[in-house]
């Protein structure tokens, strides 16, 4: 049923990968399960295709010629909140952290099983509510009626907007989901595993660095002291 839904939805994927074999095989595999894939071999073509094609999700290899994946991610994030997944040959690579800091929502380690990649892409599309407007539509499933206030921070769960000191703050959909999760239980310590499950829709273990980097990015926007680290346990929103 989910595969049939994906076929009807036809989510648009921008895939940037310089290895011809990986690029062509992955494109074919993704298209077989219903994704519409634009695959290009370098970062400059990736940026051009992104601007021309308005994809629902971008899948970027870290090491590509022309413009590396991290730089491309940064350029995409300057222009859009479209979800980005990075591909890296090493899970412990600094490139993974750099990609997340540049605005990527998640990463997958190479070599990868195509079924794992498909599951990750589908999880992202569920999170961002692909239905016509795709990733540009904010997810509202956690939203409660009325704005929430935490000091000078205001979270409008109906308009999906955040203001600090009266000024609007631009958040990516992942950052918004993360803030909504904290806002639903202010003062409660949330473990990294819970956040991976709730915000990233992981039904399996994931890399907690994804959470840590997104918390850092969120702090930079809403205030460093608004989210407290509880060592050995996780994070909590200060009410």
C-alpha beads as a LAMMPS data file, in Angstrom:
LAMMPS data file: protein, C-alpha beads

239 atoms
238 bonds

1 atom types
1 bond types

-500.0 500.0 xlo xhi
-500.0 500.0 ylo yhi
-500.0 500.0 zlo zhi

Masses

1 110.0

Atoms # bond

1 1 1 0.000 0.000 0.000
2 1 1 2.778 2.454 0.929
3 1 1 4.617 1.661 -2.298
4 1 1 1.440 2.306 -4.305
5 1 1 0.970 5.608 -2.487
6 1 1 4.570 6.547 -3.268
7 1 1 4.041 5.726 -6.935
8 1 1 1.001 7.998 -7.101
9 1 1 2.763 10.755 -5.210
10 1 1 5.781 10.754 -7.513
11 1 1 8.059 12.676 -5.156
12 1 1 10.774 14.544 -7.062
13 1 1 14.328 13.664 -6.015
14 1 1 17.452 15.581 -7.017
15 1 1 20.341 13.099 -6.860
16 1 1 23.919 14.412 -7.114
17 1 1 26.514 11.621 -7.402
18 1 1 29.701 11.515 -9.493
19 1 1 30.097 7.726 -9.594
20 1 1 28.345 6.660 -12.808
21 1 1 27.536 3.135 -11.612
22 1 1 26.095 4.257 -8.270
23 1 1 24.195 7.141 -9.853
24 1 1 22.576 5.089 -12.607
25 1 1 21.783 2.052 -10.439
26 1 1 20.326 4.158 -7.638
27 1 1 18.270 6.261 -10.031
28 1 1 16.794 3.117 -11.576
29 1 1 16.020 1.602 -8.169
30 1 1 14.313 4.763 -6.916
31 1 1 12.276 5.161 -10.082
32 1 1 11.087 1.564 -9.787
33 1 1 9.396 2.392 -6.468
34 1 1 7.814 5.566 -7.773
35 1 1 10.233 8.433 -7.208
36 1 1 10.905 10.861 -10.052
37 1 1 14.671 11.294 -10.120
38 1 1 16.870 13.944 -11.685
39 1 1 20.432 12.600 -11.444
40 1 1 23.506 14.718 -12.183
41 1 1 27.260 14.066 -11.740
42 1 1 28.512 17.293 -10.140
43 1 1 27.559 20.047 -7.739
44 1 1 27.273 22.848 -10.272
45 1 1 24.783 20.857 -12.338
46 1 1 23.083 19.987 -9.078
47 1 1 22.551 23.650 -8.208
48 1 1 21.288 24.383 -11.716
49 1 1 18.882 21.425 -11.595
50 1 1 17.676 22.435 -8.143
51 1 1 16.813 25.933 -9.300
52 1 1 15.156 24.669 -12.472
53 1 1 13.247 21.696 -11.125
54 1 1 11.960 22.487 -7.593
55 1 1 12.600 18.993 -6.155
56 1 1 10.810 17.662 -3.088
57 1 1 14.051 16.302 -1.647
58 1 1 17.773 16.538 -2.435
59 1 1 20.144 13.580 -2.121
60 1 1 23.732 14.825 -2.206
61 1 1 27.019 12.951 -2.168
62 1 1 29.609 14.788 -0.078
63 1 1 32.500 14.371 -2.514
64 1 1 31.393 15.548 -5.952
65 1 1 33.312 17.760 -8.417
66 1 1 32.469 21.306 -9.391
67 1 1 30.902 22.148 -6.041
68 1 1 31.163 19.696 -3.142
69 1 1 28.026 18.367 -1.496
70 1 1 28.428 20.410 1.689
71 1 1 28.729 23.665 -0.266
72 1 1 25.776 22.678 -2.433
73 1 1 23.722 21.907 0.661
74 1 1 24.557 25.339 2.036
75 1 1 23.485 27.010 -1.226
76 1 1 20.228 25.054 -1.271
77 1 1 19.532 25.942 2.341
78 1 1 20.068 29.632 1.566
79 1 1 17.231 29.420 -0.947
80 1 1 14.876 26.727 0.329
81 1 1 13.737 24.539 3.215
82 1 1 13.581 21.451 0.975
83 1 1 14.845 18.407 2.938
84 1 1 18.424 17.342 2.207
85 1 1 20.027 13.944 2.797
86 1 1 23.810 13.683 2.524
87 1 1 25.682 10.594 1.329
88 1 1 29.074 9.931 2.903
89 1 1 31.576 7.096 2.492
90 1 1 32.393 7.192 6.216
91 1 1 29.957 7.518 9.108
92 1 1 32.705 8.952 11.337
93 1 1 33.792 11.509 8.741
94 1 1 33.896 15.180 9.657
95 1 1 32.048 15.662 6.370
96 1 1 28.914 14.236 8.008
97 1 1 28.977 16.874 10.738
98 1 1 29.811 19.614 8.236
99 1 1 26.868 18.547 6.098
100 1 1 24.486 18.627 9.047
101 1 1 25.831 21.995 10.121
102 1 1 25.307 23.264 6.563
103 1 1 21.623 22.432 6.881
104 1 1 21.226 18.767 5.901
105 1 1 18.372 16.959 7.623
106 1 1 19.947 13.506 7.656
107 1 1 22.686 11.365 6.122
108 1 1 23.196 7.858 4.762
109 1 1 26.526 6.016 4.779
110 1 1 27.954 4.516 1.571
111 1 1 27.888 1.790 0.463
112 1 1 24.173 1.588 1.226
113 1 1 21.431 -0.940 0.706
114 1 1 18.883 0.595 -1.650
115 1 1 16.048 -0.591 0.598
116 1 1 17.559 1.416 3.468
117 1 1 17.824 4.499 1.271
118 1 1 14.230 4.091 0.092
119 1 1 13.055 3.735 3.694
120 1 1 14.935 6.886 4.669
121 1 1 13.496 8.848 1.740
122 1 1 9.982 7.681 2.553
123 1 1 10.468 8.634 6.182
124 1 1 11.499 12.129 5.113
125 1 1 8.492 12.457 2.817
126 1 1 6.167 11.374 5.629
127 1 1 7.728 13.963 7.919
128 1 1 7.379 16.774 5.425
129 1 1 3.915 15.807 4.211
130 1 1 4.477 15.292 0.487
131 1 1 1.062 15.988 -1.053
132 1 1 1.218 18.372 -3.971
133 1 1 3.209 21.069 -2.185
134 1 1 5.785 18.537 -1.060
135 1 1 8.485 19.510 1.376
136 1 1 7.566 23.171 1.274
137 1 1 4.477 22.426 3.361
138 1 1 5.171 22.452 7.101
139 1 1 3.983 19.456 9.057
140 1 1 1.194 20.255 11.488
141 1 1 0.484 16.923 13.147
142 1 1 2.029 17.939 16.487
143 1 1 0.520 21.420 16.486
144 1 1 -1.933 22.452 19.196
145 1 1 -4.308 25.400 19.005
146 1 1 -2.949 28.809 19.955
147 1 1 0.572 30.220 20.324
148 1 1 2.928 28.905 22.999
149 1 1 5.169 31.328 24.892
150 1 1 8.470 30.653 26.597
151 1 1 9.953 33.934 27.765
152 1 1 10.506 36.067 24.662
153 1 1 9.955 33.040 22.423
154 1 1 6.537 32.586 20.789
155 1 1 5.619 29.432 18.884
156 1 1 2.534 29.831 16.698
157 1 1 1.490 26.232 16.104
158 1 1 -1.351 27.163 13.758
159 1 1 0.632 29.486 11.516
160 1 1 3.767 27.362 12.004
161 1 1 5.788 30.473 12.783
162 1 1 8.275 31.288 15.523
163 1 1 9.054 34.737 16.875
164 1 1 11.701 35.884 19.291
165 1 1 11.247 39.314 20.808
166 1 1 8.504 39.925 18.259
167 1 1 10.738 39.195 15.257
168 1 1 10.027 36.220 13.036
169 1 1 12.643 33.449 12.977
170 1 1 13.086 31.336 9.852
171 1 1 13.260 27.624 10.719
172 1 1 13.607 24.631 8.446
173 1 1 10.793 22.041 8.712
174 1 1 13.085 19.733 10.713
175 1 1 13.990 22.537 13.116
176 1 1 10.286 23.355 13.460
177 1 1 9.410 19.745 14.249
178 1 1 12.201 19.630 16.802
179 1 1 10.962 22.808 18.477
180 1 1 7.376 21.509 18.471
181 1 1 8.549 18.336 20.192
182 1 1 10.265 20.364 22.908
183 1 1 7.304 22.752 23.169
184 1 1 4.882 19.875 23.765
185 1 1 6.722 18.964 26.968
186 1 1 8.535 22.036 28.360
187 1 1 10.819 21.219 31.264
188 1 1 10.785 17.508 30.404
189 1 1 14.046 15.814 29.472
190 1 1 13.787 14.241 26.028
191 1 1 16.315 11.583 25.114
192 1 1 18.138 11.646 21.808
193 1 1 16.576 8.300 20.888
194 1 1 13.084 9.688 21.488
195 1 1 13.856 12.724 19.359
196 1 1 15.205 10.514 16.557
197 1 1 11.985 8.512 16.654
198 1 1 9.598 11.459 16.900
199 1 1 11.304 14.085 14.752
200 1 1 13.183 11.925 12.226
201 1 1 10.652 9.074 12.190
202 1 1 13.315 6.456 12.890
203 1 1 11.905 3.063 13.758
204 1 1 15.468 1.879 14.323
205 1 1 18.638 3.165 15.934
206 1 1 20.134 6.259 14.359
207 1 1 23.138 8.509 14.751
208 1 1 22.546 10.860 17.675
209 1 1 24.875 13.413 16.066
210 1 1 21.934 14.273 13.835
211 1 1 20.050 15.392 16.947
212 1 1 23.019 17.195 18.482
213 1 1 23.762 19.275 15.388
214 1 1 20.110 20.208 14.899
215 1 1 19.853 21.269 18.543
216 1 1 22.916 23.474 18.006
217 1 1 21.311 25.024 14.932
218 1 1 18.039 25.581 16.781
219 1 1 19.825 27.176 19.738
220 1 1 21.577 29.603 17.410
221 1 1 18.162 30.832 16.273
222 1 1 16.032 30.809 19.437
223 1 1 18.722 31.497 22.048
224 1 1 21.586 29.412 23.384
225 1 1 20.105 29.081 26.881
226 1 1 16.579 28.132 25.771
227 1 1 17.413 24.431 25.320
228 1 1 19.358 22.859 28.171
229 1 1 21.641 19.844 27.858
230 1 1 21.082 17.216 30.541
231 1 1 24.277 15.191 30.385
232 1 1 23.769 11.485 29.956
233 1 1 20.049 11.894 29.252
234 1 1 19.219 14.399 26.513
235 1 1 17.760 17.890 26.238
236 1 1 14.908 19.930 27.665
237 1 1 13.213 23.211 26.814
238 1 1 13.383 25.777 29.587
239 1 1 9.873 27.041 30.236

Bonds

1 1 1 2
2 1 2 3
3 1 3 4
4 1 4 5
5 1 5 6
6 1 6 7
7 1 7 8
8 1 8 9
9 1 9 10
10 1 10 11
11 1 11 12
12 1 12 13
13 1 13 14
14 1 14 15
15 1 15 16
16 1 16 17
17 1 17 18
18 1 18 19
19 1 19 20
20 1 20 21
21 1 21 22
22 1 22 23
23 1 23 24
24 1 24 25
25 1 25 26
26 1 26 27
27 1 27 28
28 1 28 29
29 1 29 30
30 1 30 31
31 1 31 32
32 1 32 33
33 1 33 34
34 1 34 35
35 1 35 36
36 1 36 37
37 1 37 38
38 1 38 39
39 1 39 40
40 1 40 41
41 1 41 42
42 1 42 43
43 1 43 44
44 1 44 45
45 1 45 46
46 1 46 47
47 1 47 48
48 1 48 49
49 1 49 50
50 1 50 51
51 1 51 52
52 1 52 53
53 1 53 54
54 1 54 55
55 1 55 56
56 1 56 57
57 1 57 58
58 1 58 59
59 1 59 60
60 1 60 61
61 1 61 62
62 1 62 63
63 1 63 64
64 1 64 65
65 1 65 66
66 1 66 67
67 1 67 68
68 1 68 69
69 1 69 70
70 1 70 71
71 1 71 72
72 1 72 73
73 1 73 74
74 1 74 75
75 1 75 76
76 1 76 77
77 1 77 78
78 1 78 79
79 1 79 80
80 1 80 81
81 1 81 82
82 1 82 83
83 1 83 84
84 1 84 85
85 1 85 86
86 1 86 87
87 1 87 88
88 1 88 89
89 1 89 90
90 1 90 91
91 1 91 92
92 1 92 93
93 1 93 94
94 1 94 95
95 1 95 96
96 1 96 97
97 1 97 98
98 1 98 99
99 1 99 100
100 1 100 101
101 1 101 102
102 1 102 103
103 1 103 104
104 1 104 105
105 1 105 106
106 1 106 107
107 1 107 108
108 1 108 109
109 1 109 110
110 1 110 111
111 1 111 112
112 1 112 113
113 1 113 114
114 1 114 115
115 1 115 116
116 1 116 117
117 1 117 118
118 1 118 119
119 1 119 120
120 1 120 121
121 1 121 122
122 1 122 123
123 1 123 124
124 1 124 125
125 1 125 126
126 1 126 127
127 1 127 128
128 1 128 129
129 1 129 130
130 1 130 131
131 1 131 132
132 1 132 133
133 1 133 134
134 1 134 135
135 1 135 136
136 1 136 137
137 1 137 138
138 1 138 139
139 1 139 140
140 1 140 141
141 1 141 142
142 1 142 143
143 1 143 144
144 1 144 145
145 1 145 146
146 1 146 147
147 1 147 148
148 1 148 149
149 1 149 150
150 1 150 151
151 1 151 152
152 1 152 153
153 1 153 154
154 1 154 155
155 1 155 156
156 1 156 157
157 1 157 158
158 1 158 159
159 1 159 160
160 1 160 161
161 1 161 162
162 1 162 163
163 1 163 164
164 1 164 165
165 1 165 166
166 1 166 167
167 1 167 168
168 1 168 169
169 1 169 170
170 1 170 171
171 1 171 172
172 1 172 173
173 1 173 174
174 1 174 175
175 1 175 176
176 1 176 177
177 1 177 178
178 1 178 179
179 1 179 180
180 1 180 181
181 1 181 182
182 1 182 183
183 1 183 184
184 1 184 185
185 1 185 186
186 1 186 187
187 1 187 188
188 1 188 189
189 1 189 190
190 1 190 191
191 1 191 192
192 1 192 193
193 1 193 194
194 1 194 195
195 1 195 196
196 1 196 197
197 1 197 198
198 1 198 199
199 1 199 200
200 1 200 201
201 1 201 202
202 1 202 203
203 1 203 204
204 1 204 205
205 1 205 206
206 1 206 207
207 1 207 208
208 1 208 209
209 1 209 210
210 1 210 211
211 1 211 212
212 1 212 213
213 1 213 214
214 1 214 215
215 1 215 216
216 1 216 217
217 1 217 218
218 1 218 219
219 1 219 220
220 1 220 221
221 1 221 222
222 1 222 223
223 1 223 224
224 1 224 225
225 1 225 226
226 1 226 227
227 1 227 228
228 1 228 229
229 1 229 230
230 1 230 231
231 1 231 232
232 1 232 233
233 1 233 234
234 1 234 235
235 1 235 236
236 1 236 237
237 1 237 238
238 1 238 239
